[in-house]
């Protein structure tokens, strides 16, 4: 089954969707299931890759609003306004 072949499946009839999936209301036969398993492989969810903590923090720090707030806090601290830099 090509990727995207079920786009808008909810707008099609049950019969049309079953035909696109090459199946029946009773499901696949054992032979069809075995053939699809051999062709496509197991239906396994792909786990997302875990990002390292430092990489996640780095991505957050380069967001524009966060960067502006950090720069404002540094400027406040450099000019001696410690109260403003601590609350930023």
N, CA, C and O atoms as a GROMACS GRO file, in nm:
protein
  352
    1UNK      N    1   0.085  -0.117   0.000
    1UNK     CA    2   0.000   0.000   0.000
    1UNK      C    3   0.090   0.123   0.000
    1UNK      O    4   0.172   0.137   0.091
    2UNK      N    5   0.078   0.213  -0.097
    2UNK     CA    6   0.164   0.330  -0.104
    2UNK      C    7   0.133   0.429   0.009
    2UNK      O    8   0.020   0.441   0.055
    3UNK      N    9   0.238   0.499   0.050
    3UNK     CA   10   0.221   0.600   0.154
    3UNK      C   11   0.123   0.706   0.105
    3UNK      O   12   0.128   0.746  -0.011
    4UNK      N   13   0.035   0.751   0.194
    4UNK     CA   14  -0.060   0.854   0.158
    4UNK      C   15  -0.183   0.800   0.086
    4UNK      O   16  -0.269   0.879   0.046
    5UNK      N   17  -0.194   0.668   0.069
    5UNK     CA   18  -0.308   0.612  -0.004
    5UNK      C   19  -0.436   0.621   0.076
    5UNK      O   20  -0.544   0.601   0.021
    6UNK      N   21  -0.428   0.651   0.204
    6UNK     CA   22  -0.548   0.664   0.287
    6UNK      C   23  -0.579   0.808   0.322
    6UNK      O   24  -0.656   0.834   0.414
    7UNK      N   25  -0.521   0.902   0.250
    7UNK     CA   26  -0.551   1.042   0.277
    7UNK      C   27  -0.700   1.065   0.263
    7UNK      O   28  -0.760   1.030   0.161
    8UNK      N   29  -0.761   1.124   0.364
    8UNK     CA   30  -0.903   1.153   0.361
    8UNK      C   31  -0.990   1.028   0.362
    8UNK      O   32  -1.099   1.028   0.304
    9UNK      N   33  -0.944   0.921   0.428
    9UNK     CA   34  -1.018   0.795   0.427
    9UNK      C   35  -1.159   0.811   0.484
    9UNK      O   36  -1.249   0.737   0.446
   10UNK      N   37  -1.179   0.907   0.572
   10UNK     CA   38  -1.309   0.926   0.635
   10UNK      C   39  -1.414   0.978   0.537
   10UNK      O   40  -1.534   0.968   0.563
   11UNK      N   41  -1.370   1.032   0.425
   11UNK     CA   42  -1.466   1.084   0.328
   11UNK      C   43  -1.505   0.981   0.223
   11UNK      O   44  -1.582   1.012   0.132
   12UNK      N   45  -1.454   0.859   0.234
   12UNK     CA   46  -1.485   0.752   0.139
   12UNK      C   47  -1.577   0.650   0.204
   12UNK      O   48  -1.586   0.642   0.326
   13UNK      N   49  -1.643   0.573   0.122
   13UNK     CA   50  -1.730   0.468   0.173
   13UNK      C   51  -1.645   0.356   0.233
   13UNK      O   52  -1.526   0.345   0.206
   14UNK      N   53  -1.711   0.275   0.314
   14UNK     CA   54  -1.642   0.162   0.376
   14UNK      C   55  -1.590   0.069   0.268
   14UNK      O   56  -1.477   0.020   0.275
   15UNK      N   57  -1.672   0.045   0.166
   15UNK     CA   58  -1.632  -0.047   0.059
   15UNK      C   59  -1.508   0.005  -0.013
   15UNK      O   60  -1.417  -0.072  -0.044
   16UNK      N   61  -1.505   0.136  -0.040
   16UNK     CA   62  -1.390   0.194  -0.110
   16UNK      C   63  -1.264   0.186  -0.025
   16UNK      O   64  -1.156   0.157  -0.075
   17UNK      N   65  -1.278   0.212   0.104
   17UNK     CA   66  -1.163   0.205   0.195
   17UNK      C   67  -1.111   0.061   0.204
   17UNK      O   68  -0.990   0.038   0.202
   18UNK      N   69  -1.203  -0.035   0.215
   18UNK     CA   70  -1.161  -0.175   0.219
   18UNK      C   71  -1.090  -0.214   0.090
   18UNK      O   72  -0.993  -0.289   0.093
   19UNK      N   73  -1.139  -0.165  -0.022
   19UNK     CA   74  -1.075  -0.196  -0.150
   19UNK      C   75  -0.936  -0.136  -0.157
   19UNK      O   76  -0.842  -0.199  -0.207
   20UNK      N   77  -0.921  -0.013  -0.107
   20UNK     CA   78  -0.788   0.051  -0.107
   20UNK      C   79  -0.690  -0.025  -0.018
   20UNK      O   80  -0.571  -0.032  -0.048
   21UNK      N   81  -0.742  -0.082   0.090
   21UNK     CA   82  -0.657  -0.158   0.182
   21UNK      C   83  -0.640  -0.303   0.139
   21UNK      O   84  -0.564  -0.379   0.199
   22UNK      N   85  -0.711  -0.342   0.035
   22UNK     CA   86  -0.708  -0.479  -0.016
   22UNK      C   87  -0.741  -0.578   0.094
   22UNK      O   88  -0.665  -0.671   0.122
   23UNK      N   89  -0.858  -0.556   0.158
   23UNK     CA   90  -0.903  -0.643   0.266
   23UNK      C   91  -1.054  -0.656   0.259
   23UNK      O   92  -1.118  -0.604   0.167
   24UNK      N   93  -1.111  -0.726   0.355
   24UNK     CA   94  -1.256  -0.747   0.362
   24UNK      C   95  -1.304  -0.707   0.501
   24UNK      O   96  -1.222  -0.685   0.590
   25UNK      N   97  -1.436  -0.696   0.521
   25UNK     CA   98  -1.486  -0.666   0.655
   25UNK      C   99  -1.447  -0.771   0.759
   25UNK      O  100  -1.442  -0.741   0.879
   26UNK      N  101  -1.418  -0.894   0.714
   26UNK     CA  102  -1.377  -1.000   0.807
   26UNK      C  103  -1.228  -0.993   0.838
   26UNK      O  104  -1.180  -1.064   0.927
   27UNK      N  105  -1.154  -0.911   0.768
   27UNK     CA  106  -1.011  -0.898   0.791
   27UNK      C  107  -0.931  -0.977   0.689
   27UNK      O  108  -0.985  -1.023   0.588
   28UNK      N  109  -0.804  -0.992   0.715
   28UNK     CA  110  -0.715  -1.064   0.624
   28UNK      C  111  -0.721  -1.214   0.649
   28UNK      O  112  -0.743  -1.259   0.761
   29UNK      N  113  -0.701  -1.289   0.544
   29UNK     CA  114  -0.686  -1.434   0.562
   29UNK      C  115  -0.546  -1.459   0.618
   29UNK      O  116  -0.459  -1.372   0.612
   30UNK      N  117  -0.525  -1.577   0.669
   30UNK     CA  118  -0.392  -1.612   0.722
   30UNK      C  119  -0.286  -1.602   0.614
   30UNK      O  120  -0.174  -1.558   0.639
   31UNK      N  121  -0.322  -1.643   0.494
   31UNK     CA  122  -0.228  -1.639   0.381
   31UNK      C  123  -0.191  -1.493   0.348
   31UNK      O  124  -0.074  -1.461   0.330
   32UNK      N  125  -0.293  -1.405   0.340
   32UNK     CA  126  -0.266  -1.264   0.311
   32UNK      C  127  -0.184  -1.198   0.421
   32UNK      O  128  -0.094  -1.119   0.394
   33UNK      N  129  -0.217  -1.232   0.546
   33UNK     CA  130  -0.142  -1.175   0.659
   33UNK      C  131   0.004  -1.218   0.653
   33UNK      O  132   0.093  -1.136   0.676
   34UNK      N  133   0.029  -1.344   0.623
   34UNK     CA  134   0.166  -1.395   0.614
   34UNK      C  135   0.240  -1.328   0.499
   34UNK      O  136   0.358  -1.292   0.511
   35UNK      N  137   0.171  -1.310   0.385
   35UNK     CA  138   0.233  -1.246   0.270
   35UNK      C  139   0.270  -1.100   0.303
   35UNK      O  140   0.379  -1.055   0.270
   36UNK      N  141   0.178  -1.028   0.367
   36UNK     CA  142   0.207  -0.888   0.403
   36UNK      C  143   0.318  -0.880   0.506
   36UNK      O  144   0.402  -0.789   0.501
   37UNK      N  145   0.320  -0.972   0.598
   37UNK     CA  146   0.427  -0.973   0.698
   37UNK      C  147   0.562  -0.993   0.631
   37UNK      O  148   0.660  -0.929   0.668
   38UNK      N  149   0.567  -1.080   0.532
   38UNK     CA  150   0.692  -1.105   0.460
   38UNK      C  151   0.732  -0.984   0.376
   38UNK      O  152   0.850  -0.952   0.365
   39UNK      N  153   0.634  -0.916   0.316
   39UNK     CA  154   0.662  -0.802   0.228
   39UNK      C  155   0.698  -0.676   0.307
   39UNK      O  156   0.794  -0.606   0.274
   40UNK      N  157   0.620  -0.648   0.411
   40UNK     CA  158   0.632  -0.519   0.480
   40UNK      C  159   0.705  -0.530   0.612
   40UNK      O  160   0.774  -0.437   0.654
   41UNK      N  161   0.691  -0.643   0.679
   41UNK     CA  162   0.752  -0.660   0.810
   41UNK      C  163   0.652  -0.634   0.921
   41UNK      O  164   0.535  -0.605   0.897
   42UNK      N  165   0.700  -0.646   1.042
   42UNK     CA  166   0.613  -0.628   1.159
   42UNK      C  167   0.570  -0.483   1.173
   42UNK      O  168   0.641  -0.391   1.131
   43UNK      N  169   0.454  -0.465   1.231
   43UNK     CA  170   0.400  -0.332   1.257
   43UNK      C  171   0.451  -0.287   1.394
   43UNK      O  172   0.388  -0.312   1.497
   44UNK      N  173   0.566  -0.222   1.392
   44UNK     CA  174   0.632  -0.182   1.516
   44UNK      C  175   0.640  -0.031   1.522
   44UNK      O  176   0.680   0.035   1.426
   45UNK      N  177   0.600   0.024   1.635
   45UNK     CA  178   0.610   0.169   1.654
   45UNK      C  179   0.757   0.207   1.667
   45UNK      O  180   0.834   0.139   1.735
   46UNK      N  181   0.795   0.316   1.603
   46UNK     CA  182   0.932   0.364   1.609
   46UNK      C  183   0.944   0.458   1.728
   46UNK      O  184   0.870   0.556   1.741
   47UNK      N  185   1.038   0.427   1.815
   47UNK     CA  186   1.058   0.512   1.932
   47UNK      C  187   1.140   0.633   1.892
   47UNK      O  188   1.238   0.621   1.818
   48UNK      N  189   1.101   0.751   1.942
   48UNK     CA  190   1.178   0.871   1.908
   48UNK      C  191   1.316   0.864   1.972
   48UNK      O  192   1.334   0.806   2.080
   49UNK      N  193   1.413   0.923   1.904
   49UNK     CA  194   1.547   0.925   1.961
   49UNK      C  195   1.550   1.022   2.078
   49UNK      O  196   1.491   1.130   2.074
   50UNK      N  197   1.618   0.982   2.181
   50UNK     CA  198   1.628   1.068   2.299
   50UNK      C  199   1.738   1.171   2.278
   50UNK      O  200   1.849   1.140   2.236
   51UNK      N  201   1.703   1.292   2.308
   51UNK     CA  202   1.803   1.398   2.295
   51UNK      C  203   1.874   1.415   2.428
   51UNK      O  204   1.815   1.402   2.535
   52UNK      N  205   1.999   1.444   2.417
   52UNK     CA  206   2.073   1.466   2.540
   52UNK      C  207   2.023   1.593   2.607
   52UNK      O  208   1.975   1.684   2.540
   53UNK      N  209   2.034   1.597   2.737
   53UNK     CA  210   1.984   1.708   2.816
   53UNK      C  211   2.046   1.840   2.772
   53UNK      O  212   1.975   1.940   2.759
   54UNK      N  213   2.176   1.842   2.749
   54UNK     CA  214   2.241   1.966   2.709
   54UNK      C  215   2.192   2.016   2.574
   54UNK      O  216   2.179   2.136   2.552
   55UNK      N  217   2.164   1.924   2.484
   55UNK     CA  218   2.113   1.963   2.352
   55UNK      C  219   1.974   2.023   2.366
   55UNK      O  220   1.941   2.120   2.299
   56UNK      N  221   1.891   1.965   2.453
   56UNK     CA  222   1.756   2.019   2.474
   56UNK      C  223   1.762   2.158   2.537
   56UNK      O  224   1.688   2.248   2.497
   57UNK      N  225   1.851   2.176   2.635
   57UNK     CA  226   1.866   2.308   2.698
   57UNK      C  227   1.917   2.409   2.596
   57UNK      O  228   1.869   2.522   2.591
   58UNK      N  229   2.014   2.368   2.516
   58UNK     CA  230   2.068   2.457   2.413
   58UNK      C  231   1.963   2.502   2.314
   58UNK      O  232   1.960   2.618   2.274
   59UNK      N  233   1.878   2.410   2.274
   59UNK     CA  234   1.770   2.448   2.180
   59UNK      C  235   1.677   2.550   2.243
   59UNK      O  236   1.630   2.641   2.175
   60UNK      N  237   1.650   2.535   2.371
   60UNK     CA  238   1.561   2.630   2.438
   60UNK      C  239   1.626   2.768   2.451
   60UNK      O  240   1.558   2.870   2.438
   61UNK      N  241   1.756   2.770   2.475
   61UNK     CA  242   1.825   2.897   2.495
   61UNK      C  243   1.835   2.980   2.368
   61UNK      O  244   1.848   3.102   2.375
   62UNK      N  245   1.829   2.916   2.251
   62UNK     CA  246   1.841   2.993   2.128
   62UNK      C  247   1.706   3.041   2.074
   62UNK      O  248   1.700   3.105   1.969
   63UNK      N  249   1.598   3.010   2.146
   63UNK     CA  250   1.469   3.063   2.104
   63UNK      C  251   1.472   3.215   2.123
   63UNK      O  252   1.527   3.263   2.222
   64UNK      N  253   1.415   3.291   2.031
   64UNK     CA  254   1.427   3.438   2.034
   64UNK      C  255   1.383   3.502   2.165
   64UNK      O  256   1.455   3.585   2.219
   65UNK      N  257   1.267   3.467   2.216
   65UNK     CA  258   1.219   3.532   2.338
   65UNK      C  259   1.310   3.502   2.456
   65UNK      O  260   1.341   3.591   2.536
   66UNK      N  261   1.353   3.379   2.468
   66UNK     CA  262   1.443   3.341   2.578
   66UNK      C  263   1.575   3.415   2.564
   66UNK      O  264   1.630   3.464   2.662
   67UNK      N  265   1.627   3.422   2.442
   67UNK     CA  266   1.754   3.493   2.419
   67UNK      C  267   1.741   3.640   2.456
   67UNK      O  268   1.832   3.696   2.516
   68UNK      N  269   1.630   3.704   2.422
   68UNK     CA  270   1.607   3.845   2.457
   68UNK      C  271   1.604   3.862   2.608
   68UNK      O  272   1.663   3.956   2.661
   69UNK      N  273   1.536   3.773   2.677
   69UNK     CA  274   1.529   3.783   2.824
   69UNK      C  275   1.666   3.762   2.888
   69UNK      O  276   1.700   3.831   2.985
   70UNK      N  277   1.745   3.670   2.836
   70UNK     CA  278   1.879   3.648   2.890
   70UNK      C  279   1.967   3.770   2.867
   70UNK      O  280   2.037   3.813   2.958
   71UNK      N  281   1.962   3.827   2.746
   71UNK     CA  282   2.041   3.947   2.716
   71UNK      C  283   1.998   4.063   2.806
   71UNK      O  284   2.083   4.136   2.856
   72UNK      N  285   1.867   4.080   2.826
   72UNK     CA  286   1.817   4.187   2.913
   72UNK      C  287   1.866   4.168   3.057
   72UNK      O  288   1.902   4.265   3.123
   73UNK      N  289   1.866   4.044   3.104
   73UNK     CA  290   1.915   4.018   3.239
   73UNK      C  291   2.064   4.046   3.250
   73UNK      O  292   2.110   4.099   3.351
   74UNK      N  293   2.142   4.010   3.147
   74UNK     CA  294   2.285   4.037   3.148
   74UNK      C  295   2.314   4.186   3.146
   74UNK      O  296   2.402   4.234   3.217
   75UNK      N  297   2.240   4.261   3.065
   75UNK     CA  298   2.258   4.407   3.060
   75UNK      C  299   2.222   4.470   3.193
   75UNK      O  300   2.292   4.559   3.241
   76UNK      N  301   2.112   4.425   3.254
   76UNK     CA  302   2.073   4.478   3.384
   76UNK      C  303   2.180   4.448   3.489
   76UNK      O  304   2.212   4.533   3.572
   77UNK      N  305   2.234   4.328   3.485
   77UNK     CA  306   2.339   4.292   3.581
   77UNK      C  307   2.466   4.369   3.557
   77UNK      O  308   2.532   4.409   3.652
   78UNK      N  309   2.502   4.392   3.428
   78UNK     CA  310   2.625   4.465   3.396
   78UNK      C  311   2.615   4.612   3.433
   78UNK      O  312   2.717   4.674   3.465
   79UNK      N  313   2.497   4.668   3.430
   79UNK     CA  314   2.480   4.810   3.464
   79UNK      C  315   2.459   4.831   3.613
   79UNK      O  316   2.444   4.944   3.658
   80UNK      N  317   2.458   4.725   3.690
   80UNK     CA  318   2.449   4.737   3.834
   80UNK      C  319   2.307   4.730   3.888
   80UNK      O  320   2.289   4.746   4.009
   81UNK      N  321   2.209   4.707   3.807
   81UNK     CA  322   2.072   4.696   3.853
   81UNK      C  323   2.044   4.551   3.889
   81UNK      O  324   1.975   4.481   3.816
   82UNK      N  325   2.097   4.506   4.002
   82UNK     CA  326   2.091   4.367   4.043
   82UNK      C  327   1.947   4.319   4.067
   82UNK      O  328   1.916   4.203   4.042
   83UNK      N  329   1.862   4.407   4.114
   83UNK     CA  330   1.724   4.367   4.139
   83UNK      C  331   1.653   4.330   4.011
   83UNK      O  332   1.579   4.231   4.007
   84UNK      N  333   1.674   4.406   3.905
   84UNK     CA  334   1.611   4.378   3.777
   84UNK      C  335   1.670   4.254   3.712
   84UNK      O  336   1.598   4.176   3.650
   85UNK      N  337   1.801   4.235   3.726
   85UNK     CA  338   1.864   4.119   3.662
   85UNK      C  339   1.826   3.991   3.731
   85UNK      O  340   1.818   3.887   3.665
   86UNK      N  341   1.801   3.994   3.860
   86UNK     CA  342   1.765   3.874   3.934
   86UNK      C  343   1.620   3.834   3.908
   86UNK      O  344   1.588   3.716   3.914
   87UNK      N  345   1.534   3.929   3.879
   87UNK     CA  346   1.392   3.897   3.858
   87UNK      C  347   1.363   3.865   3.712
   87UNK      O  348   1.252   3.821   3.681
   88UNK      N  349   1.459   3.884   3.621
   88UNK     CA  350   1.435   3.857   3.480
   88UNK      C  351   1.437   3.713   3.450
   88UNK      O  352   1.419   3.673   3.334
   0.00000   0.00000   0.00000
